[in-house]
Amino acid sequence: MRSALVSAEIALSMALVVTAGLLARSFIALTEVDPGFRPEHVLTFSVNLPSASYRDARRQHQFYARAIEAAGTLPWVHSVGLVSALPFSAAGASRALISAQGEAPWGPADSARHRVEALYVNTDYFRAMGIPFVEGRTFAPDEMTEKSQAVVINESMARRFFGGTSRPLGRLKTGLAESPSPWLTVVGVVRDFRRTGLDSDVSPTIFRPYQESNALRSAGFVLRCGTEMDSVSEIARRTFARLDREVALSDVQSMQHRLSGSMASQRIRFMCAALLAFLAVAIVLTGLYGLVSYIVSQRTAELGVRIALGAKPSSIFGMVLRQGLTLALIGTLAGVALSVATSRLLRGLLFSVGPTDPITLVCAAFGMLAITAAACAGPAMRATRIDPIRCLRQE
């Protein structure tokens, strides 16, 4: 009964160790994901324009133009970007239905393929974010107007509508091909970058001048700075207060902090699983150590006779160790089977690693066997030091 309980403990602990290992590998893989932009030395914040003072789009655009110009004069600021929704923030991008010039007519059944994200930006947004162009250019100053017919798209959108970035840039429009919307010219293609999370797929995205937005009461600013970001944030607060005392900066943080925050849930899951696995392994070590010690105490007379008859200490050590490792091996194999059986429960929590990842299973199994061997080694060593004469006298 005691042996069965210890094997069950090892099986459950093994399942927790595998879970922690999978989450650890998933978290490591997440930290190695290239976000598609350069987050170093980038300060971000949001502004919310009061509706009473900025009812119409013209006033909103005028404020943003003055704010971009003022932010560009701040010390240590190299470039200023504006975007309708900051990366890794609660703000979501707009959605638009897009038709490419020359494609076959489509209807409502094909709307999912033609639905893309839409972001409104200024000319220097890509420079401030450190997003490289794979083809074309950013918006020219004369294209930053309310009726601009220039757009920038990302690689995912270029692949979907134009077959990649090696072909000449084409034209597209919002809505169906037969809609009265004007045709828009793609002037540039930027590299795909992660906007909602490192573990999220990149959506096809169209970028338009912020002046084309009919309502942009909330917007995000991206300031590429030197090393003095704390000083820049304080100066930026005072600068925006001089522009309009009713406009306050919110959600002020570095892009690296946003990037780290996007991994918070994965980090917490890993830490909780690791803590549970550590506690489970500690219980297993205690239980197995106690069980093997009990077995040695019950077999003291037998072991003493064996030693008196000439058994070598190494053979006594191996005999006790094998008994403990047999229980560990049974529990470890049962734990592997349990991990595989419950693997589907982890599928939604993992990134870039399968729930039955063989490397994790093998490493966890060998680790568990090594730990249990260490737990058995103490009682096995004591068994080799049994005094056979004392044992025979007691008998």
Number of C-alpha atoms within 10 A of each C-alpha: 6 10 17 12 14 24 25 20 23 31 26 23 25 31 27 24 29 29 24 24 22 27 28 21 21 21 23 15 16 19 15 9 12 11 17 17 18 17 19 16 18 25 27 27 21 23 18 15 21 14 10 7 11 17 13 14 17 14 14 23 22 12 17 21 15 13 19 19 12 16 22 17 13 18 14 16 21 16 21 29 22 29 24 24 22 23 23 19 17 9 15 16 19 14 13 18 16 20 24 21 15 12 11 8 11 13 9 8 7 10 16 9 12 21 18 20 18 20 23 22 26 24 20 18 21 22 20 25 26 16 18 17 19 15 19 15 15 23 21 11 9 7 17 19 15 15 11 16 20 22 22 26 24 23 24 23 24 24 14 13 20 20 12 15 19 11 11 11 17 16 20 23 22 18 17 19 21 10 11 10 12 13 18 19 16 22 19 22 26 25 16 23 21 19 22 20 19 23 20 10 12 17 18 21 24 23 24 26 24 25 24 18 18 13 15 20 20 15 20 23 26 27 32 28 20 15 13 13 20 12 11 20 20 10 15 20 15 15 17 20 14 12 13 14 10 12 15 16 18 13 12 16 16 22 24 16 15 20 21 14 15 19 16 13 12 20 19 12 16 22 15 13 21 20 15 17 22 16 14 20 22 14 16 26 22 14 20 27 22 16 18 23 21 13 15 19 15 11 13 17 19 15 24 22 18 16 21 15 10 8 14 12 17 11 13 21 20 15 15 22 22 16 14 26 22 14 19 29 20 16 27 29 16 19 27 20 15 15 24 16 11 13 17 13 10 15 13 8 16 19 20 13 16 16 24 19 15 10 12 21 23 13 14 24 23 13 15 24 20 14 17 25 20 16 23 26 19 15 23 27 17 14 23 20 14 18 16 19 13 11 16 13 7 8 7
